Amino acid sequence: MIGFIGLGAMGRPMAANLASAAPTSVWNRTREVAEQHAAEHGTRAAGDLAELADCEIVVTCLPTTDEVAHVAGSLAPLLGEGTVWIDHTSGDPAASRELAADLAGRGIAYLDAPVSGGTDGAEAGTLTVMVGGDAAIVADVRWCLEAVGERIVHVGPLGTGHATKAVNNAMLAAALWAAAEGLSALTSAGVSASLALEAINGSSGRSFVTERLLPERVVTRTFPNTFALPLLAKDVRLAGEVLTEAGVDGPVLGLIQQLTAAAAEQLGPDVDHTALVQVVERATGVELT
């Protein structure tokens, strides 16, 4: 039995895909969400965390490591030795290592396994999973990881999965800022953002930001909130901590951290990460369409 905790934008489809591979119980802070998931996907809705005590694998997909640690404080004492905890949260590398040590004291193995690929990838089961932890444990639960992702990369020991995801998202933020500034300049010069993207996406400056995010979310002015801007700011901050721990001077990512944190504060908690483009639009007086 798999116990899945956290039915947000990513967790809902991931839990549904897991349910096709093994019996799955789901828990969410809002119980009605778990009950709806059970009705739609054949999972079992857990009324409280104690109902997951019989699970051999526990999976978390929560906003931060703080929430994971809080859940673990209640659930871990109820789990049996040999349970594997897979954490798909985009979490804090240092805090995840501390959590892993606490769980190990109870005979519970922990893997930090954040994912990338967006809600489309979560629905299709084609996510990239960046896994940190013991290789033997990764091998044992690979089938579970493959239920949600098509690219499973064991990047190293505990904490390296979260570190890799943090750096990845910092690079995403950098690409968003660079594209927003460049396209704003082109728009002011008389080039529509759509035509500029058509040229760039056939050239060396293309990226996931220019190929997917800007055409689908910004140019269309939809900005669907599938990954909140404050969560991106959190990940960029964590990437800065990864650089600091490694003794790497990061002036570029340091600036991106400042800009992204300021954008999150300015735009508020309920906007998609691509909305940071609006900060550049407001400053330049142009709209990317």
Secondary structure as the mmCIF struct_conf table of DSSP 4:
data_model
#
loop_
_struct_conf.conf_type_id
_struct_conf.id
_struct_conf.beg_label_comp_id
_struct_conf.beg_label_asym_id
_struct_conf.beg_label_seq_id
_struct_conf.end_label_comp_id
_struct_conf.end_label_asym_id
_struct_conf.end_label_seq_id
STRN STRN1 ILE A 2 ILE A 5
BEND BEND1 GLY A 8 GLY A 8
TURN_TY1_P TURN_TY1_P1 ALA A 9 MET A 10
HELX_RH_AL_P HELX_RH_AL_P1 GLY A 11 ALA A 19
TURN_TY1_P TURN_TY1_P2 SER A 20 ALA A 21
BEND BEND2 ALA A 22 ALA A 22
STRN STRN2 THR A 24 TRP A 27
BEND BEND3 ARG A 29 THR A 30
HELX_RH_AL_P HELX_RH_AL_P2 ARG A 31 HIS A 41
STRN STRN3 ARG A 44 ALA A 45
BEND BEND4 GLY A 47 ASP A 48
HELX_RH_3T_P HELX_RH_3T_P1 LEU A 49 LEU A 52
TURN_TY1_P TURN_TY1_P3 ALA A 53 ASP A 54
BEND BEND5 GLU A 56 GLU A 56
STRN STRN4 ILE A 57 THR A 60
BEND BEND6 PRO A 63 THR A 64
HELX_RH_AL_P HELX_RH_AL_P3 THR A 65 LEU A 75
HELX_RH_3T_P HELX_RH_3T_P2 ALA A 76 LEU A 78
BEND BEND7 LEU A 79 LEU A 79
HELX_LH_PP_P HELX_LH_PP_P1 GLY A 80 GLY A 80
TURN_TY1_P TURN_TY1_P4 GLU A 81 GLY A 82
STRN STRN5 VAL A 84 ASP A 87
BEND BEND8 THR A 89 THR A 89
HELX_RH_AL_P HELX_RH_AL_P4 PRO A 93 ALA A 104
TURN_TY1_P TURN_TY1_P5 GLY A 105 GLY A 107
STRN STRN6 ALA A 109 ASP A 112
STRN STRN7 VAL A 115 SER A 116
BEND BEND9 GLY A 117 GLY A 117
HELX_RH_AL_P HELX_RH_AL_P5 GLY A 118 ALA A 124
TURN_TY1_P TURN_TY1_P6 GLY A 125 GLY A 125
STRN STRN8 LEU A 127 GLY A 132
BEND BEND10 GLY A 133 GLY A 133
HELX_RH_AL_P HELX_RH_AL_P6 ALA A 135 ASP A 140
TURN_TY1_P TURN_TY1_P7 VAL A 141 VAL A 141
HELX_RH_AL_P HELX_RH_AL_P7 ARG A 142 GLU A 146
TURN_TY1_P TURN_TY1_P8 ALA A 147 VAL A 148
STRN STRN9 GLY A 149 GLY A 156
BEND BEND11 PRO A 157 PRO A 157
TURN_TY1_P TURN_TY1_P9 LEU A 158 GLY A 159
HELX_RH_AL_P HELX_RH_AL_P8 THR A 160 SER A 188
TURN_TY1_P TURN_TY1_P10 ALA A 189 GLY A 190
HELX_RH_AL_P HELX_RH_AL_P9 ALA A 193 ILE A 200
TURN_TY1_P TURN_TY1_P11 ASN A 201 GLY A 202
BEND BEND12 SER A 203 SER A 203
TURN_TY1_P TURN_TY1_P12 SER A 204 GLY A 205
HELX_RH_AL_P HELX_RH_AL_P10 PHE A 208 PHE A 208
HELX_RH_PI_P HELX_RH_PI_P1 VAL A 209 VAL A 218
TURN_TY1_P TURN_TY1_P13 VAL A 219 ARG A 221
BEND BEND13 THR A 226 PHE A 227
STRN STRN10 ALA A 228 ALA A 228
HELX_RH_AL_P HELX_RH_AL_P11 LEU A 229 ALA A 246
TURN_TY1_P TURN_TY1_P14 GLY A 247 GLY A 247
HELX_RH_AL_P HELX_RH_AL_P12 PRO A 251 LEU A 267
BEND BEND14 PRO A 269 VAL A 271
STRN STRN11 ASP A 272 ASP A 272
HELX_RH_3T_P HELX_RH_3T_P3 HIS A 273 LEU A 276
HELX_RH_AL_P HELX_RH_AL_P13 VAL A 277 THR A 284
TURN_TY1_P TURN_TY1_P15 GLY A 285 GLY A 285
#
